[in-house]
């Protein structure tokens, strides 16, 4: 995410739609990472996108993959699979708790 990324997040019609977009884009970069020889630039893009989803908030429009907490959780499960870093497993678990018990993240 570049210097203007904050502006782009605020410019869009709504933050939830931007987060939905970011959650979708992360899968493209993850696939590129796996297909094109595990180049760090793709993994770094995934890290930045996942961090943005974490910092800007979870999608709370219900249980769906598209506009819901499950989509946010999948982002962190994907990152855990790519990196084996436990912080992503923790974040996925927090999404689960948010969905099932309404806990604050």
WOGIFEN-V524465 format. One record per residue. RES is the residue in one small letter. SS is DSSP state (H for helix, E for strand, L for the rest). OMEGA is omega in whole degrees, -180 to 180 (none if undefined). BURIAL is 1 if it has 16 or more other C-alpha atoms within 10 Angstrom, else 0. Layout:
<<RES/SS/OMEGA/BURIAL> <RES/SS/OMEGA/BURIAL>>
//
This chain:
<<x/L/-177/0> <x/L/-177/0> <x/L/-179/0> <x/L/-175/0> <x/H/178/0> <x/H/178/0> <x/H/180/0> <x/H/179/0> <x/H/-178/1> <x/H/-177/0> <x/H/-176/0> <x/L/-177/0> <x/L/180/0> <x/L/-178/0> <x/H/-179/1> <x/H/178/1> <x/H/177/0> <x/H/179/1> <x/H/176/1> <x/H/179/1> <x/H/-179/0> <x/H/179/1> <x/H/178/1> <x/H/-178/1> <x/H/-178/0> <x/H/179/1> <x/H/177/1> <x/H/179/0> <x/H/178/1> <x/H/179/1> <x/H/178/0> <x/H/178/1> <x/H/-178/1> <x/H/-175/0> <x/H/-174/0> <x/L/171/0> <x/L/176/0> <x/L/178/0> <x/L/-176/0> <x/H/-178/0> <x/H/179/0> <x/H/178/1> <x/H/178/1> <x/H/176/0> <x/H/177/1> <x/H/180/1> <x/H/-179/1> <x/H/179/1> <x/H/179/1> <x/H/179/1> <x/H/178/0> <x/H/177/1> <x/H/-179/1> <x/H/-176/1> <x/H/-175/0> <x/H/176/0> <x/L/179/0> <x/L/173/1> <x/L/-175/1> <x/L/-180/1> <x/L/179/0> <x/L/-172/0> <x/L/-172/0> <x/L/176/0> <x/L/-174/1> <x/L/-176/1> <x/L/-177/1> <x/L/-178/1> <x/H/-179/1> <x/H/178/1> <x/H/176/1> <x/H/179/1> <x/H/179/1> <x/H/178/1> <x/H/-177/1> <x/H/174/1> <x/H/176/1> <x/H/-180/1> <x/H/177/1> <x/H/178/1> <x/H/-178/0> <x/H/-170/1> <x/H/-173/0> <x/L/177/0> <x/L/-174/0> <x/H/178/0> <x/H/179/0> <x/H/176/1> <x/H/176/1> <x/H/-178/0> <x/H/176/1> <x/H/178/1> <x/H/178/1> <x/H/176/1> <x/H/179/1> <x/H/-180/1> <x/H/179/0> <x/H/-178/1> <x/H/-172/1> <x/H/-178/0> <x/H/178/0> <x/L/-179/0> <x/L/175/0> <x/L/-179/0> <x/L/none/0>>
//
